[in-house]
Amino acid sequence: MGRIAYYVLRIGPFLRNTPYAILFVLLSACAANDAQPTLTPTAVPTLAAVLPTANPTFMVTPTPRPTQTTAPPTSTPTWPAITRPATLTPTSTATPSITPSPTATPVNVNGIPVNQIVIMPPDVQENVRRIYARGQELGRNPRAFSKLGDSAVLTSHYLTRFDDPTRYNLGEYAFLQPVIEYYAGSFRRYGAAVRVGLSSWGVLDPMWSNKEWCTVEEHMLACEFRLHNPSILLIRIGTNDATEAEYFANNLREIVQFAIDNGVIPVLTTKADRFEGDNTNNEVMRQVAAEMQIPLWDFDAAAGALPNRGLGDDNVHLSISFRNDYTDPFTFTMGYPVSDLTALFLLDAIRHVVEEK
């Protein structure tokens, strides 16, 4: 069976919700961007340790462009209006919903309060504890997190430097060093749930999983949970989702529910780009996070304080620095290192919540 024909058969339900022109572009792009990490295992693995990880000699690899090749729409989409729930609307006088573990230390990034980036109100904290408790019953590793995402995640610029002490300097954020040590090993690991061109509808489809590491029937998320056994899942998708808002929301709900059912705390991450034409996908993620009472890593809030929203020349992938040096003002103008720093605050907040007695 031809590759394109196989794709069409596998995503039959998607045909009912997607204009054929867009579908053709997506399928063609997926076929052209079917590349996998350059750091692949030498044999079919049975343990998480042999999955690809970032190598210091590859720390400046460029990130691929997204699979969607059509220009973003210039008119306002006709998607259903989705408004940010009132419980998630930050104000300058709001009391942080999470008390950071440090005391006399910075609790903002580029002047943006951390409680406007890490959204975990009391109901979410309570649900996080429930999910974590379920995960511990299932034997989840409390010191491991996994990544789910597209080319924005499948790069050495995303989080990997925290597993190499020569690649970062926390500066005044040194109080976050225990977070790095607690989750050591997960930062550098790409894992089985990252793929160039990934969109929400491909996450739970076994067709998109890498058969070098996963079984024929396994989708990438089940495969990643089996191999790495995480307690947290960082979800960073949405750039490649140019479809109806409700379709994207339903896909996110299924992904989030799968993680919850398996005792893994899912975290939805907003994005800096507007590749779908406006900010619809971020609003969907905010809504789903509030609805399902899970943490929201609202990186979009931090991106607003960066030049060009922290985006590179393609206006999709984040801008880069060659080292996460938080003593250098230049670092705070680049997308990836600021994203990495806010990730540490997120992981610190979750750890703080689940360890509360």
C-alpha positions in Angstrom: 0.0 0.0 0.0 1.4 3.4 -0.9 2.4 5.7 2.0 -0.2 8.4 1.2 -3.0 5.8 0.8 -2.1 4.2 4.1 -2.3 7.6 5.8 -5.7 8.3 4.3 -7.1 5.0 5.5 -5.7 5.4 9.0 -7.2 8.9 9.5 -10.6 8.3 8.0 -12.4 10.0 10.9 -10.2 13.1 10.4 -11.5 13.4 6.8 -14.9 14.4 8.0 -13.5 17.3 10.0 -10.7 18.6 7.7 -10.8 20.4 4.3 -9.2 18.2 1.7 -6.7 20.9 0.6 -5.4 21.1 4.2 -5.3 17.3 4.5 -3.3 17.0 1.3 -0.8 19.5 2.6 -0.5 17.8 6.0 0.0 14.3 4.4 2.6 15.5 2.0 4.5 17.4 4.7 4.4 14.4 7.0 5.9 12.2 4.4 8.6 14.8 3.8 9.4 15.2 7.4 9.4 11.6 8.5 12.9 12.0 10.0 13.7 10.6 13.4 16.3 11.8 15.9 19.8 11.6 14.7 20.9 10.0 18.0 19.2 6.6 17.6 19.9 3.4 19.5 22.0 0.8 17.9 19.6 -2.0 18.6 16.0 -2.5 19.4 15.7 -1.3 23.0 14.0 -3.0 25.9 15.0 -0.3 28.5 14.4 3.4 28.6 18.1 4.0 29.0 18.9 3.3 25.4 16.4 5.7 23.9 17.9 8.7 22.2 19.2 11.6 24.4 20.8 14.9 23.6 24.6 14.6 23.2 26.7 17.6 24.2 28.4 17.5 20.8 25.0 18.1 19.1 23.9 21.0 21.4 23.4 23.5 18.6 21.4 21.4 16.1 18.7 23.5 14.3 15.0 22.7 14.8 13.1 21.5 11.7 10.2 23.7 10.3 6.7 22.6 11.1 4.9 20.3 8.6 2.2 22.8 7.6 3.5 24.6 4.5 0.4 26.8 3.8 0.5 30.4 4.9 -1.4 31.2 8.1 -4.8 32.6 7.3 -5.1 36.4 7.2 -8.8 36.5 8.0 -10.4 35.7 11.3 -11.2 31.9 11.5 -14.7 30.8 11.9 -13.8 28.5 14.8 -16.1 28.6 17.9 -15.2 31.3 20.3 -13.3 30.1 23.3 -12.7 32.4 26.2 -10.2 32.1 29.0 -12.0 30.9 32.1 -12.1 33.6 34.8 -10.3 31.3 37.3 -7.2 31.5 35.0 -7.2 35.2 34.4 -4.1 36.7 36.1 -4.0 40.1 37.7 -1.1 42.2 38.9 -2.3 42.0 42.4 -3.2 38.3 42.5 -1.8 36.2 45.3 0.2 33.3 43.9 -1.7 30.0 44.0 1.6 28.2 44.7 4.0 29.4 47.3 7.5 28.8 45.7 9.8 26.7 47.9 12.5 29.5 48.2 11.9 32.4 50.5 14.0 35.5 49.6 14.5 34.6 45.9 13.1 35.8 42.5 9.6 34.7 41.8 9.4 36.3 38.4 10.9 35.9 34.9 11.5 39.1 32.9 9.2 40.8 35.3 6.3 38.3 34.7 5.2 36.8 38.1 5.6 33.0 38.1 2.0 32.5 39.2 1.0 33.9 35.8 3.1 31.3 34.1 2.5 28.3 36.3 -1.2 28.0 36.7 -2.1 25.7 39.6 -5.1 27.0 41.6 -6.3 25.0 44.7 -8.6 22.6 42.7 -5.7 21.7 40.3 -3.4 21.2 43.2 -5.8 18.7 44.8 -6.2 16.9 41.5 -2.5 16.7 41.0 -2.2 15.0 44.4 -4.8 12.5 43.4 -3.1 11.7 40.1 0.3 11.4 41.8 -1.1 9.1 44.5 -2.6 6.9 41.7 0.7 6.9 39.9 2.6 5.8 43.1 0.2 2.9 43.4 1.1 1.9 39.9 4.8 2.3 40.6 5.5 5.5 38.7 8.9 7.0 39.1 8.5 10.3 41.1 11.8 11.5 39.9 11.1 11.2 36.1 9.1 13.3 33.6 8.5 12.7 29.9 8.1 15.0 26.9 5.3 14.9 24.4 5.7 17.2 21.4 6.8 18.1 17.9 10.0 19.6 16.4 9.9 22.3 19.1 10.6 19.5 21.6 12.8 17.3 19.5 15.8 19.5 19.8 18.8 19.9 22.0 17.8 23.5 22.8 14.7 22.3 24.8 15.6 21.4 28.5 18.5 19.1 27.7 21.2 21.5 29.0 20.1 21.0 32.6 21.6 17.5 32.5 25.0 19.0 31.7 26.4 21.4 34.4 28.7 23.0 31.8 25.7 24.1 29.7 23.9 26.3 32.3 24.4 28.8 35.1 21.3 29.5 37.2 22.6 32.8 38.6 20.1 34.2 41.0 17.8 31.3 40.3 20.2 28.9 42.0 17.5 27.9 44.4 16.1 25.8 41.5 19.2 23.5 41.5 17.4 20.9 43.6 14.7 20.6 40.9 17.4 19.8 38.3 19.0 17.2 40.6 15.6 15.6 41.5 14.6 15.1 37.8 18.2 14.4 36.6 18.2 12.2 33.4 14.8 13.4 32.1 16.0 16.7 30.8 18.4 15.2 28.3 16.1 12.5 27.2 14.1 12.9 24.0 11.9 9.8 24.6 9.4 7.9 22.4 6.7 10.6 22.4 8.4 13.2 20.3 8.2 13.5 16.5 8.7 16.1 13.8 5.3 17.3 12.5 3.3 15.8 15.4 -0.2 17.1 15.9 -2.8 16.2 18.5 -4.6 13.7 16.4 -1.5 11.6 15.9 -0.5 11.1 19.5 -2.8 8.2 20.3 -2.5 6.6 16.8 0.0 3.7 16.7 0.8 4.7 13.1 2.8 7.7 14.5 4.9 5.7 17.1 8.4 4.6 16.3 8.5 0.9 15.8 12.1 0.7 16.7 11.1 1.2 20.3 7.3 0.5 20.4 5.2 -2.5 19.6 2.9 -2.5 16.5 -0.2 -1.8 18.6 1.3 0.8 20.9 0.8 4.5 20.4 3.7 6.7 21.3 2.3 7.7 24.7 1.7 4.2 25.9 5.2 3.3 24.6 6.8 6.2 26.5 5.1 5.4 29.7 6.2 1.8 29.5 9.8 2.7 28.7 10.4 5.7 31.0 7.7 5.3 33.7 7.3 9.0 34.4 5.2 10.7 37.0 4.8 13.9 34.9 4.1 14.5 31.2 5.0 17.8 29.6 2.7 18.3 26.6 3.9 20.8 24.0 1.8 20.5 20.8 -0.6 22.7 18.9 1.5 24.3 16.2 0.6 21.6 13.6 -3.1 21.7 14.6 -4.8 23.8 12.0 -8.4 22.5 12.5 -11.6 23.3 14.3 -11.1 24.4 17.9 -13.4 21.7 19.3 -11.6 18.9 17.4 -8.3 20.1 18.9 -9.9 20.3 22.3 -11.3 16.7 22.1 -7.9 15.4 21.1 -6.3 17.1 24.1 -9.0 15.7 26.4 -8.2 12.2 25.2 -4.4 12.7 25.7 -4.9 14.2 29.1 -7.3 11.5 30.2 -4.9 8.7 29.1 -2.2 10.3 31.2 -4.5 10.6 34.2 -5.8 7.0 33.9 -2.1 5.9 34.0 -1.2 7.9 37.0 0.9 10.5 35.1 0.4 14.2 35.8 -0.3 15.9 32.5 0.8 19.5 31.9 -0.5 21.5 29.0 1.9 24.0 27.6 0.9 27.1 25.7 3.0 28.2 22.7 4.5 31.5 21.6 3.6 31.2 17.9 0.3 32.0 16.2 0.8 29.6 13.3 -2.9 28.7 13.2 -3.6 32.3 12.4 -4.6 33.6 15.8 -4.4 32.5 19.5 -7.1 29.9 19.3 -5.0 26.9 20.2 -3.6 28.5 23.3 -7.1 29.4 24.4 -8.2 25.8 23.9 -5.3 24.6 26.0 -6.2 27.0 28.8 -9.8 25.9 28.7 -9.0 22.2 28.7 -6.5 22.6 31.6 -9.1 24.4 33.7 -11.9 21.9 32.7 -9.8 18.8 33.6 -8.1 20.5 36.6 -4.5 19.9 35.5 -1.5 22.2 35.6 -1.1 24.8 32.8 2.4 25.9 31.9 1.4 29.2 30.3 4.6 29.9 28.5 2.7 32.2 26.2 2.5 34.7 29.1 6.3 34.7 29.4 6.8 34.9 25.7 4.9 38.2 25.6 7.9 39.9 27.4 10.4 38.6 24.7 11.5 40.2 21.4 9.3 38.8 18.7 7.6 36.7 21.4 10.8 34.6 21.7 10.5 33.3 18.2 13.2 32.8 15.6 13.2 34.0 12.0 10.6 31.4 11.0 8.1 32.8 13.6 7.4 29.3 14.7 10.4 27.8 16.6 11.9 29.6 19.6 15.0 31.6 19.4 18.2 30.1 20.8 21.3 30.8 22.8 24.3 28.6 23.0 24.2 28.3 26.8 21.5 28.7 29.5 23.5 31.4 31.3 21.0 33.2 33.5 23.7 35.7 34.6 23.8 37.1 31.0 21.0 39.5 30.1 21.1 38.2 26.5 19.8 34.9 27.7 16.6 36.5 28.9 15.8 37.7 25.3 15.8 34.2 23.8 12.9 31.9 23.7 14.3 28.5 24.5 16.4 29.5 27.6 13.4 31.4 29.0 11.1 28.5 28.3 13.6 26.2 30.1 13.7 28.4 33.2 9.9 28.6 33.4 9.9 24.8 33.1 12.0 24.5 36.3 9.4 26.7 38.1 6.7 24.4 36.9 8.5 21.2 38.0 9.3 22.8 41.4 5.6 23.7 41.9 4.4 20.2 41.1 7.0 18.7 43.4 6.1 21.2 46.1 2.4 20.2 45.8 2.8 16.4 45.9 5.2 16.5 48.8 2.8 18.5 51.0 1.5 16.6 53.9 
